Amino acid sequence: MAMTPDFTHYTIQQLVDAYYNINRNLYPESFEKLLKEIELRGMTEVDVVNYTQPQETHPKQKYIRNYWMVLLFGVLTFGIYWYYWYYANLEEIGKAFKFEKSEKEITIAKVACVVIIILRFSNLGASGMTGNEETPEELISVISGLLIYLIILYFFENIFMFIYLHAIQVGQEKADVKLLPKFAMFAAYVISTGLPFLSIFTMKPSIMIVSVIVCMLVLVGFYYTLQEQINKIWEAVIDKEII
């Protein structure tokens, strides 16, 4: 006498497979038990016939990010999330495609990123204003310190962005995705972020305001393009099973 399988330990998919594979004429009792177990799971025979196995999420699907959510989280966290976004994308692409010279480049980029974070957040609340009336010498010292800070920050941000764009380009080559114009993108970033800095020397508020607005508009388009390119890399990876 054949032993009846213990359907209570079966998954839904296994129950569905058993429904199609069991010989109902040879094993009517087993088939009845199978139907009872299916009913206990809240399903009918119609549900079994129409059942489709849920598609498993590709492990690299998580790397595809929504740009507008990135923008929103960045605003809500006062820019902190954007640093995570930089770091995460660089780390994911670097590990996935194993650049030939990636170790050195990624290390430089990470150091630049850390310096940027330190510079940005160490400057918060350190305006140099004491609340008392300052002498011209003190004012000049504060302005000079701020300019030096901006120059150093600008320098490290551009180093990081160049390596970051290179990483994306390598990912595009490996994934066989249309190449991002790295140097054009880098030039757009350098010019747009440099505009507000250069406008300070004009000492004209109207020019400063316009330069900041232009900078923000260019950067929104710049980062949107970046995220779109990164998403295309991972979509190609998922579709073609490259890595």
N, C-alpha and C positions, 0 to 999 in steps of 0.2 A: 504494500500500500504506500503510495507516494505521500510524502510529508507536505503539508500545506504551509506555504511561506507565511512568515509573520509580517503582515502588511502594516502593522502599527508603527514599525520602525522605518517605513519607506518615506522618502520625500515626495512631494507632489509630482515632480518629474518622473520619479520611479514608478509611482502609481499609474501615471499616464502611460508610460512605456509598458507596464504589465498589462494594462487594459487592452492594448493593441497586440501584444505578443502571446498572451495566455491562450491555450487551446480550450475553448469553452465547452466543446463536446467531450473531451477527455477528462477535464477537471472542472465539472460544474460547481462542486462545492467550493473550490478555491476561487472561482469567478464570483460566486455569491458573496464570499467574505471580502473579496476585493471591492465589490460594489458597496457593501456596508461601510467599509473603511473610507471610501470616497465620499459617501453621504455624511459620515462623521466629521469629515473635513469641510463640510458645508458646500459640497459640489454635487452637481447632477451629471448624468451621462452627457448631456448637451455641453456642459462646461468642459468636460474632459475632451470631447471631440474638438471644441473650439480653443482648447488650451494651447498657448504658445509660450515657450520658455522665455522668461525675461532676459533681455540682452544685458550681458555683463558690461559694466563700464570699463573702458580701457584704462589701465593704470596711468597713462600719460594724459588722459582727458582733463585731469586736474590742473595741468599746466596751461590750459586754454583759459585765459582770463577775459572778463568783460571790461572794456576800457572805461566805461562810464562808472562802473562800480569802483574801479581803481581810483578814478578821479574823486568820487564821492568819499571813499574811505580816507584818501589823502587829505581832503579838506577837513573832515571830521576829526582827524588825528593831528591836525596842524602840520602836515607834511611828513610825519613819522612813517606812515604806511608806504609812502613813495620810496623811502630808503629800503624798506623790506622788499618792495617790488623790484627795485634795481638788483639787489643782492640775490633774490630768489631766481629771477630770470637768468642772471649770469651763471649762477651755480648749476641750475638745471641744464642749460645748454652746454656748459663746459663739461659736466659729467657725462651727458648723453653722447656727445660727439667726440670726446677725447681729443681735443686739439693737439697737434704735434708740439706746439710751443705754448700750450695753454697754461701750464703750471706757473711759469714766470709771469705771464700776462695777467692771469687771474689774480695772482698774489698782489701785483702792482695795483690792479683795479680795486681789490678789497682794501688795501692800505689807503688808497685815495678816498674810497668811500668812508672809511673810518675817520680820516682827517676832516672830510667835509662835514660829517656829523658833529665832530668835536668843535669845529670852527663855528658851525651854525648855532649850536645850542649853548656854547660858552659865551656867545655874544648876547644871548637873551638876558636882559636886565643889566647888562654891563655897558650902559650907554656912556658912563663917565660923568653923568650929571649928578651933582651932589645936592642940588636944591638951592645952593647959594649962588650968588652972582659970580660968574667966572671972569677971570682976567683974559685979555686977548691971547696971552701965551698958553693958558690952559685950554682955551677954545681951539687954538691951532693944534695943540697936542692931541686933543680928542678927535679932531677931523683927520689928522695925519694917521692916527691909530686906526680909525675906521677905514680909510683908504687902503692902508696896508693889509688890513683884514680882508677887504673885498678883493684885492689883487690876488692874495694867496688862495682865497676860496675859489675865485674864478679860474685860477691856474689848475688846481686839483680837480675841479669839476670837469674841465675840458680834457684832462688826462683820462679821467674815468670814462667820460662819454666816448672818447675815441676807441678805447679798448672794448667798451661795451658794444659799440657799433661793429667793431671787427668780429666780436664773438657771434653776433647775429648773422653777419655775412658768412662766416664759416658754417654756421648752422644751415643757412640757405643753400650753400653749395652742396653740403652733404645730403640735404633733403630734396635737392633738385627743385628748389622753389625760385621763382623770378628774383634776381638779385636786387637788394636794396642799394641805391646809389650812396654808398658810405660817405664819400667825400662831400657830396652835395648836402647830405643830411648833417654832417659834422659842421660844414660851413654855415648852414642855416642856424644850427644851435649856437655856435660861437658868436655870430653876428647878433642874433636876437637877444642872447643873454648879456652881450657886451653893450647893447644900446643904452639901457638905463645907467650903466656905469659911466659911459662917455657923456651922457646928457648932464651929469653932475657938474662937469666943467663949464657948461654953458651958463650955469647959475640962473636959468630961466625956468620957472615952475611949469609953464605951458609945454615946453619941450620935454621936460622930465616926465610929465603926465602922459603925453602922447607916446613917448618911448616905452614907458611901462606897459601901456595898453597894447602897443604893437608887439612887444616882447611876449605878453601873456597869450595873445591870439596865435602867434607863431608857435609857441611852445605847446598849446593845446593841440594844434594840428600835427606837430612833431611827435608828441607822445602817442597820439592816436595812431599815427602811421607805424610807429615802433611796435605797439601792441598788436596791430593788425598783422604785421610781418611775423612777429613771434608766434601768433596763433596759426598762421599759414604753415610755419615750420612744423608745429606739432600735429596739425591736421594731416600734413603729408606723411609724417612719421606713422601716425595711426592708420592711415589708408594703405600705405605701402609696406608697413611693418619693417621699416628700415633698420631700427635698433630695438 
